[in-house]
Amino acid sequence: MSFEGTFTALVTPFHSDGSVDLKGLATFVEWQIECGIDGVIPCGTTGESATLTSEEHVQIVRHVVDVVGGRVPVVAGTGSNSTREAVELTQHAREAGADGALMISPYYNRPTQDGIFHHYRAVGEEVGLPMVVYNVPSRTGSRVEPETLARLSKLASVAGTKDAGGDLGKTSETIASVAPGFALLSGDDGLTLPMLSLGARGVVSTTSNVAPAEMGAITRCFLAGDLDGARKAHYQLQNIMRVLFIESNPIPVKTALHLLGRIPDPALRLPLTPMQKENRDRLEAALVGLPRA
């Protein structure tokens, strides 16, 4: 499959009692596809993967695959700080029909760069599903360095990386050192346009949950050679991209989707809590002009 364009890191809608809202998720995915999104990612950080049970994880991935029906790629979040658990989640995703796996770099136990390499290699050798390495030092406590990504890019099972490192210098080093065909995707909505200018091929986006067509225009225009159009789309979303991260993701984006009528309930699972009123007011102001259900 081609890892290119705008992929939405899907929220997981919950009922007020905390159970997964599969019907709401299906409706939401249909709207994303109608808006021209290039791919969807269930069970990532934005999907509150840290508080999903293994059974829910499998259920959600299978449900999204069924709803999508092959119209766009489904890349399942399957990462863990346990290599064995990552293998099991990735096997389930493959069996459910996912097209690829987005795997967060091992967190908390902070492996060496060699440990990170062998973690991904082990999953790839056991499962074989195309993997995207999720590099997000702010959440994992360690960075996947460009040299390690260069090693990983030579493995047949590793197709790309989601770069949420916040360092364009490292992004540039990575793109210069990886094997041909290895896709770098922005993991930071606000840095997508500069990353594209360095050679990125797309974005795994939180903002596209609330503005899929508008976020998709950034990558679509840039990859078509329309820099003015990409720049216009970037500045159109600049404020909302910033406000969606004034509290921990996905608190603001689920609140925004509820305000826009896209999900019935903004319910979160502890330890995440509802958005503070002053931040919710800022969010409401930023949403003016976005289409509502």
Secondary structure in CASP SS format (residue, H / E / C, confidence):
PFRMAT SS
TARGET T0000
AUTHOR 0000-0000-0000
METHOD secondary structure of the structure
MODEL  1
M C 1.00
S C 1.00
F C 1.00
E C 1.00
G E 1.00
T E 1.00
F E 1.00
T E 1.00
A E 1.00
L C 1.00
V C 1.00
T C 1.00
P C 1.00
F E 1.00
H C 1.00
S C 1.00
D C 1.00
G C 1.00
S C 1.00
V E 1.00
D C 1.00
L H 1.00
K H 1.00
G H 1.00
L H 1.00
A H 1.00
T H 1.00
F H 1.00
V H 1.00
E H 1.00
W H 1.00
Q H 1.00
I H 1.00
E H 1.00
C C 1.00
G C 1.00
I C 1.00
D C 1.00
G E 1.00
V E 1.00
I E 1.00
P C 1.00
C C 1.00
G C 1.00
T C 1.00
T C 1.00
G C 1.00
E C 1.00
S H 1.00
A H 1.00
T H 1.00
L C 1.00
T C 1.00
S H 1.00
E H 1.00
E H 1.00
H H 1.00
V H 1.00
Q H 1.00
I H 1.00
V H 1.00
R H 1.00
H H 1.00
V H 1.00
V H 1.00
D H 1.00
V H 1.00
V H 1.00
G C 1.00
G C 1.00
R C 1.00
V C 1.00
P C 1.00
V E 1.00
V E 1.00
A E 1.00
G E 1.00
T C 1.00
G C 1.00
S C 1.00
N C 1.00
S C 1.00
T H 1.00
R H 1.00
E H 1.00
A H 1.00
V H 1.00
E H 1.00
L H 1.00
T H 1.00
Q H 1.00
H H 1.00
A H 1.00
R H 1.00
E H 1.00
A H 1.00
G C 1.00
A C 1.00
D C 1.00
G E 1.00
A E 1.00
L E 1.00
M E 1.00
I E 1.00
S C 1.00
P C 1.00
Y C 1.00
Y C 1.00
N C 1.00
R C 1.00
P C 1.00
T C 1.00
Q H 1.00
D H 1.00
G H 1.00
I H 1.00
F H 1.00
H H 1.00
H H 1.00
Y H 1.00
R H 1.00
A H 1.00
V H 1.00
G H 1.00
E H 1.00
E H 1.00
V H 1.00
G C 1.00
L C 1.00
P C 1.00
M E 1.00
V E 1.00
V E 1.00
Y E 1.00
N E 1.00
V C 1.00
P H 1.00
S H 1.00
R H 1.00
T H 1.00
G C 1.00
S C 1.00
R C 1.00
V C 1.00
E C 1.00
P H 1.00
E H 1.00
T H 1.00
L H 1.00
A H 1.00
R H 1.00
L H 1.00
S C 1.00
K C 1.00
L C 1.00
A C 1.00
S C 1.00
V E 1.00
A E 1.00
G E 1.00
T E 1.00
K E 1.00
D E 1.00
A C 1.00
G C 1.00
G C 1.00
D C 1.00
L H 1.00
G H 1.00
K H 1.00
T H 1.00
S H 1.00
E H 1.00
T H 1.00
I H 1.00
A H 1.00
S H 1.00
V C 1.00
A C 1.00
P C 1.00
G C 1.00
F C 1.00
A E 1.00
L E 1.00
L E 1.00
S E 1.00
G C 1.00
D C 1.00
D H 1.00
G H 1.00
L H 1.00
T H 1.00
L H 1.00
P H 1.00
M H 1.00
L H 1.00
S H 1.00
L H 1.00
G C 1.00
A C 1.00
R C 1.00
G E 1.00
V E 1.00
V E 1.00
S E 1.00
T C 1.00
T H 1.00
S H 1.00
N H 1.00
V C 1.00
A C 1.00
P H 1.00
A H 1.00
E H 1.00
M H 1.00
G H 1.00
A H 1.00
I H 1.00
T H 1.00
R H 1.00
C H 1.00
F H 1.00
L H 1.00
A C 1.00
G C 1.00
D C 1.00
L H 1.00
D H 1.00
G H 1.00
A H 1.00
R H 1.00
K H 1.00
A H 1.00
H H 1.00
Y H 1.00
Q H 1.00
L H 1.00
Q H 1.00
N H 1.00
I H 1.00
M H 1.00
R H 1.00
V H 1.00
L C 1.00
F C 1.00
I C 1.00
E C 1.00
S C 1.00
N C 1.00
P C 1.00
I H 1.00
P H 1.00
V H 1.00
K H 1.00
T H 1.00
A H 1.00
L H 1.00
H H 1.00
L H 1.00
L C 1.00
G C 1.00
R C 1.00
I C 1.00
P C 1.00
D C 1.00
P C 1.00
A C 1.00
L C 1.00
R C 1.00
L C 1.00
P C 1.00
L C 1.00
T C 1.00
P C 1.00
M C 1.00
Q C 1.00
K H 1.00
E H 1.00
N H 1.00
R H 1.00
D H 1.00
R H 1.00
L H 1.00
E H 1.00
A H 1.00
A H 1.00
L C 1.00
V C 1.00
G C 1.00
L C 1.00
P C 1.00
R C 1.00
A C 1.00
END
